[in-house]
Amino acid sequence: MSTSRFECCGVCGSDVHTINGGWGGQKFPLAVGHEIVGKAIRVGPKVTRIKDGQRVGVGGQSYSCLDCRQCKNDNETYCQKQLDTHGCIQGV
């Protein structure tokens, strides 16, 4: 696990669709904005690809399984287990 300090994020059409329910109902309160950029301020012992102080970022999708057919064909956005950055329920 790592902890980051956010420096900026974008707000775009995806966020508008999320807020107004264009892609289905959302649980509120809801904070939109994705394509987040910041710095890692604390990195756990199991994190190997990020160092303290390194610039980090995340796009509109924050997780995919990387094992299914879609992931193995570079189509992570179609992964059945993918999670969006905004509107995601932690731990799901």
Secondary structure as a PSIPRED ss2 file (coil, helix, strand):
# PSIPRED VFORMAT (PSIPRED V4.0)

   1 M C   1.000  0.000  0.000
   2 S E   0.000  0.000  1.000
   3 T E   0.000  0.000  1.000
   4 S E   0.000  0.000  1.000
   5 R E   0.000  0.000  1.000
   6 F E   0.000  0.000  1.000
   7 E E   0.000  0.000  1.000
   8 C E   0.000  0.000  1.000
   9 C E   0.000  0.000  1.000
  10 G E   0.000  0.000  1.000
  11 V C   1.000  0.000  0.000
  12 C C   1.000  0.000  0.000
  13 G H   0.000  1.000  0.000
  14 S H   0.000  1.000  0.000
  15 D H   0.000  1.000  0.000
  16 V H   0.000  1.000  0.000
  17 H H   0.000  1.000  0.000
  18 T H   0.000  1.000  0.000
  19 I H   0.000  1.000  0.000
  20 N H   0.000  1.000  0.000
  21 G C   1.000  0.000  0.000
  22 G C   1.000  0.000  0.000
  23 W C   1.000  0.000  0.000
  24 G C   1.000  0.000  0.000
  25 G C   1.000  0.000  0.000
  26 Q C   1.000  0.000  0.000
  27 K C   1.000  0.000  0.000
  28 F C   1.000  0.000  0.000
  29 P C   1.000  0.000  0.000
  30 L C   1.000  0.000  0.000
  31 A C   1.000  0.000  0.000
  32 V C   1.000  0.000  0.000
  33 G C   1.000  0.000  0.000
  34 H E   0.000  0.000  1.000
  35 E E   0.000  0.000  1.000
  36 I E   0.000  0.000  1.000
  37 V E   0.000  0.000  1.000
  38 G E   0.000  0.000  1.000
  39 K E   0.000  0.000  1.000
  40 A E   0.000  0.000  1.000
  41 I E   0.000  0.000  1.000
  42 R E   0.000  0.000  1.000
  43 V E   0.000  0.000  1.000
  44 G C   1.000  0.000  0.000
  45 P C   1.000  0.000  0.000
  46 K C   1.000  0.000  0.000
  47 V C   1.000  0.000  0.000
  48 T C   1.000  0.000  0.000
  49 R C   1.000  0.000  0.000
  50 I C   1.000  0.000  0.000
  51 K C   1.000  0.000  0.000
  52 D C   1.000  0.000  0.000
  53 G C   1.000  0.000  0.000
  54 Q C   1.000  0.000  0.000
  55 R E   0.000  0.000  1.000
  56 V E   0.000  0.000  1.000
  57 G E   0.000  0.000  1.000
  58 V E   0.000  0.000  1.000
  59 G C   1.000  0.000  0.000
  60 G C   1.000  0.000  0.000
  61 Q E   0.000  0.000  1.000
  62 S E   0.000  0.000  1.000
  63 Y E   0.000  0.000  1.000
  64 S C   1.000  0.000  0.000
  65 C C   1.000  0.000  0.000
  66 L C   1.000  0.000  0.000
  67 D C   1.000  0.000  0.000
  68 C C   1.000  0.000  0.000
  69 R H   0.000  1.000  0.000
  70 Q H   0.000  1.000  0.000
  71 C H   0.000  1.000  0.000
  72 K H   0.000  1.000  0.000
  73 N C   1.000  0.000  0.000
  74 D C   1.000  0.000  0.000
  75 N C   1.000  0.000  0.000
  76 E H   0.000  1.000  0.000
  77 T H   0.000  1.000  0.000
  78 Y H   0.000  1.000  0.000
  79 C C   1.000  0.000  0.000
  80 Q C   1.000  0.000  0.000
  81 K C   1.000  0.000  0.000
  82 Q C   1.000  0.000  0.000
  83 L E   0.000  0.000  1.000
  84 D E   0.000  0.000  1.000
  85 T C   1.000  0.000  0.000
  86 H C   1.000  0.000  0.000
  87 G C   1.000  0.000  0.000
  88 C C   1.000  0.000  0.000
  89 I C   1.000  0.000  0.000
  90 Q C   1.000  0.000  0.000
  91 G C   1.000  0.000  0.000
  92 V C   1.000  0.000  0.000
